[in-house]
């Protein structure tokens, strides 16, 4: 197995929205805001070469939206999905599987592209993986999340016939639950429900070690303290409790965390301190391999 960090660019989001109830006097030291109160965030994906499979986890924002859309999110930087794949010797046609942690536009926007005025899958040879619970949640969205679930990113996946579902447990007593996948024996998914319903955190078994793709349970290193929960989360108290349950498991099992949105840190591990769980070592993925 080989793992690659795939950067698809950077974007900006309101700092207050990203840090919820945490005061700006605190979070601004962690990710300084510009004059418009916007903080810089990565659109980082993970590519897994596992036998004859090439598996991409999330795919960024894409580039098919109009100028008005991008004026809200300030997509910037020299990195793109195509450039980052090419740097590792791959093209989109090589991808066999795309795991979508959830269907917010900054995680799945690269799934679909415009070709001759038509919306078509960007990965024409791939199976796209979601789960039935989240798919229903995203395709019949509530008013609060509707702006994040863009039909042009989602419905063409199903129309193409390339959509597949991972079987995850129906939410019950367990705050976090792990489900096996048919994608690879080395990949399972942790299901969480605080940020959005039935978000999946891929858990990759890499030899004797485990790497967890954190998606939006922990967007960045700065979000590790328990109260640091995004204003975007649908169920903040659920997120807080899920974080606590995940931390117990991650420390006990010595997981390494991979961050999708941290602007500079790709990975870290955790330690328990007098103030609670905190980052231990931070490092780039290539340093861990």
C-alpha positions in Angstrom: 0.0 0.0 0.0 1.1 3.6 -0.8 -0.5 6.8 0.5 -0.3 10.2 -1.0 -1.5 13.6 0.2 -3.4 15.3 -2.6 -3.8 19.1 -2.3 -6.6 20.6 -4.4 -6.1 24.2 -3.3 -7.1 26.5 -0.5 -10.3 28.4 0.4 -11.6 30.8 3.0 -14.4 30.6 5.5 -15.6 32.9 8.3 -13.5 32.3 11.4 -16.4 32.6 13.8 -18.3 30.0 11.9 -15.4 27.7 11.9 -14.8 27.9 15.7 -18.3 28.3 17.0 -18.5 29.5 20.6 -14.8 30.0 20.9 -14.0 33.8 21.1 -12.0 35.4 18.3 -9.4 36.5 20.9 -8.5 32.8 21.2 -9.0 31.3 17.8 -7.4 34.2 15.9 -4.1 33.1 17.4 -4.6 29.7 15.9 -5.6 30.7 12.4 -5.4 34.5 11.9 -8.3 36.0 10.0 -8.0 38.6 7.3 -9.8 42.0 7.3 -13.1 40.3 6.4 -12.8 37.8 9.3 -12.0 35.0 6.8 -9.5 32.2 7.7 -7.5 30.2 5.2 -8.2 26.4 5.0 -6.9 23.5 2.9 -8.8 21.3 0.6 -6.7 18.2 1.2 -7.6 14.7 0.0 -6.0 11.3 0.5 -5.0 8.9 -2.3 -4.5 5.2 -1.5 -2.8 2.8 -3.8 -3.8 -0.6 -2.6 -3.1 -3.5 -4.9 -4.9 -2.9 -8.2 -7.1 -0.2 -6.7 -6.5 3.5 -6.6 -8.8 5.0 -4.0 -9.4 8.8 -3.5 -11.0 10.1 -0.3 -12.9 13.3 -1.1 -12.0 15.5 -4.0 -12.2 19.2 -3.0 -14.4 21.9 -4.3 -14.0 21.5 -8.1 -14.0 24.4 -10.5 -17.3 24.2 -12.3 -19.2 26.8 -10.2 -19.7 30.4 -11.3 -17.7 33.5 -10.4 -20.3 34.5 -7.8 -19.9 31.2 -6.0 -16.2 31.5 -5.8 -16.4 35.1 -4.7 -17.8 33.7 -1.4 -15.1 31.1 -0.8 -12.0 32.6 -2.4 -10.6 29.4 -3.9 -6.9 30.1 -4.4 -3.4 28.7 -4.6 -1.5 26.8 -7.3 -2.6 23.3 -6.3 -5.4 21.6 -8.2 -6.6 18.0 -8.2 -5.2 17.3 -11.6 -1.8 18.8 -10.8 -1.5 16.9 -7.5 -2.5 13.6 -9.1 0.0 14.2 -11.9 2.8 14.9 -9.4 2.3 11.3 -8.2 2.1 9.9 -11.7 -1.7 9.5 -12.0 -4.6 11.0 -13.9 -8.3 10.9 -13.0 -9.0 8.0 -15.3 -6.7 5.9 -13.0 -9.0 6.3 -10.0 -11.0 3.1 -9.3 -12.9 4.3 -6.2 -13.9 7.6 -4.7 -14.9 7.6 -1.0 -17.1 10.7 -0.2 -17.0 11.4 3.6 -20.1 13.5 3.1 -21.6 15.5 0.3 -20.9 19.1 1.3 -19.6 21.0 -1.7 -16.0 21.4 -0.4 -15.7 17.6 -0.1 -17.4 16.4 -3.2 -17.4 19.3 -5.7 -14.6 17.7 -7.7 -16.8 14.6 -8.3 -18.6 16.1 -11.3 -17.3 18.3 -14.1 -18.8 20.2 -17.0 -18.0 18.8 -20.4 -19.7 20.5 -23.4 -22.4 21.9 -21.2 -23.1 18.5 -19.6 -22.5 17.4 -16.0 -20.5 14.2 -16.0 -18.4 12.2 -13.5 -14.9 13.5 -13.3 -13.7 9.9 -12.5 -15.2 8.0 -15.3 -13.7 4.6 -14.3 -14.5 4.9 -10.6 -17.1 3.7 -8.2 -18.4 6.5 -6.0 -19.0 5.5 -2.4 -21.5 7.2 0.0 -24.1 5.6 2.3 -27.8 5.4 2.1 -28.5 7.4 5.3 -26.3 10.3 4.2 -27.4 10.2 0.6 -31.1 10.7 1.6 -30.0 13.4 4.0 -28.2 15.3 1.3 -30.7 14.8 -1.5 -33.6 16.0 0.6 -31.7 18.7 2.5 -32.9 20.7 5.5 -33.0 24.5 5.1 -29.9 25.0 7.1 -27.6 22.7 5.1 -29.3 23.2 1.7 -26.6 25.7 0.5 -23.9 23.1 1.2 -25.6 20.2 -0.7 -25.5 21.3 -4.3 -27.5 19.1 -6.6 -25.0 19.5 -9.5 -22.4 17.9 -7.3 -24.6 15.0 -6.2 -27.4 13.9 -8.5 -25.2 13.2 -11.6 -23.3 10.6 -9.6 -26.4 8.6 -9.2 -27.5 9.2 -12.8 -24.2 7.9 -14.1 -24.8 4.5 -12.5 -21.5 4.8 -10.6 -23.0 5.3 -7.1 -22.5 2.6 -4.5 -23.3 2.5 -0.8 -21.3 1.4 2.2 -23.4 -0.3 4.8 -23.1 1.6 8.1 -25.0 1.0 11.3 -28.2 3.0 11.9 -27.3 5.5 14.7 -28.0 4.0 18.1 -26.4 3.9 21.5 -22.9 4.0 20.2 -21.6 7.5 19.6 -19.2 6.3 17.0 -19.4 3.0 15.1 -17.0 1.3 12.6 -18.2 -0.5 9.5 -16.2 -2.7 7.1 -16.2 -1.8 3.4 -16.0 -3.9 0.3 -13.5 -1.4 -1.2 -10.5 -2.9 0.6 -9.8 -5.1 3.6 -7.5 -2.3 4.7 -10.2 0.3 4.8 -13.2 0.6 7.2 -15.2 3.7 8.1 -16.2 5.3 11.3 -19.7 6.8 11.2 -20.5 10.0 13.1 -23.5 12.3 13.1 -22.8 15.6 14.7 -21.5 17.6 11.8 -24.0 16.1 9.4 -26.0 12.9 9.4 -23.9 9.7 8.7 -20.6 11.3 7.9 -17.9 8.7 7.3 -14.3 8.9 8.5 -12.2 6.4 6.6 -9.8 4.3 8.8 -6.8 3.0 6.9 -4.8 0.0 8.2 -1.2 0.7 7.1 0.8 -2.3 8.2 0.7 -2.3 12.0 -0.4 1.4 12.1 -3.8 3.1 11.6 -4.5 6.4 9.9 -7.9 8.1 10.2 -9.1 10.7 7.7 -10.8 13.2 10.0 -13.1 15.0 7.5 -15.1 17.5 9.5 -15.2 15.9 12.9 -11.8 17.6 13.3 -11.2 20.0 10.4 -7.8 21.0 11.8 -5.4 20.6 14.7 -6.9 23.8 16.2 -10.2 21.9 16.6 -8.9 19.2 19.0 -10.0 20.8 22.3 -13.5 19.5 23.0 -15.4 22.9 23.0 -13.9 23.8 19.6 -16.9 22.8 17.5 -17.8 24.5 14.2 -20.9 26.7 13.9 -21.6 24.7 10.8 -22.3 21.5 12.7 -25.9 20.4 12.7 -25.7 18.9 16.2 -22.9 20.5 18.2 -23.4 18.5 21.4 -23.3 15.3 19.4 -20.0 16.4 17.8 -18.6 17.2 21.2 -19.5 13.7 22.5 -18.3 12.0 19.4 -15.0 13.8 19.7 -14.6 12.5 23.2 -15.5 9.0 22.3 -13.1 9.1 19.3 -10.3 10.5 21.4 -10.5 7.6 23.9 -10.3 5.1 21.0 -7.6 7.0 19.2 -5.3 7.3 22.2 -5.9 3.7 23.2 -5.2 2.4 19.7 -2.5 5.0 18.9 -4.2 6.3 15.7 -2.6 8.9 13.5 -5.0 11.6 12.4 -5.0 13.1 8.8 -6.5 16.6 8.5 -8.5 17.7 5.4 -8.7 21.4 6.2 -5.7 22.3 8.3 -3.8 24.9 6.2 -0.3 23.6 7.2 -0.5 20.4 9.3 -1.3 17.2 7.6 -1.1 14.7 10.5 -0.8 14.4 14.2 -1.2 12.0 17.1 -2.8 12.7 20.4 -1.9 12.8 24.1 -3.8 13.2 27.3 -2.8 16.3 29.3 -4.1 18.1 32.5 -6.2 20.2 30.2 -7.6 17.3 28.3 -6.7 15.7 24.9 -4.2 17.7 22.9 -2.0 17.2 19.9 1.2 15.4 20.5 3.5 15.4 17.4 2.5 17.1 14.2 4.0 16.0 10.9 3.5 15.7 7.1 2.2 12.4 5.8 5.4 11.6 4.0 7.2 11.8 7.3 4.9 9.1 8.8 5.2 6.6 5.9 
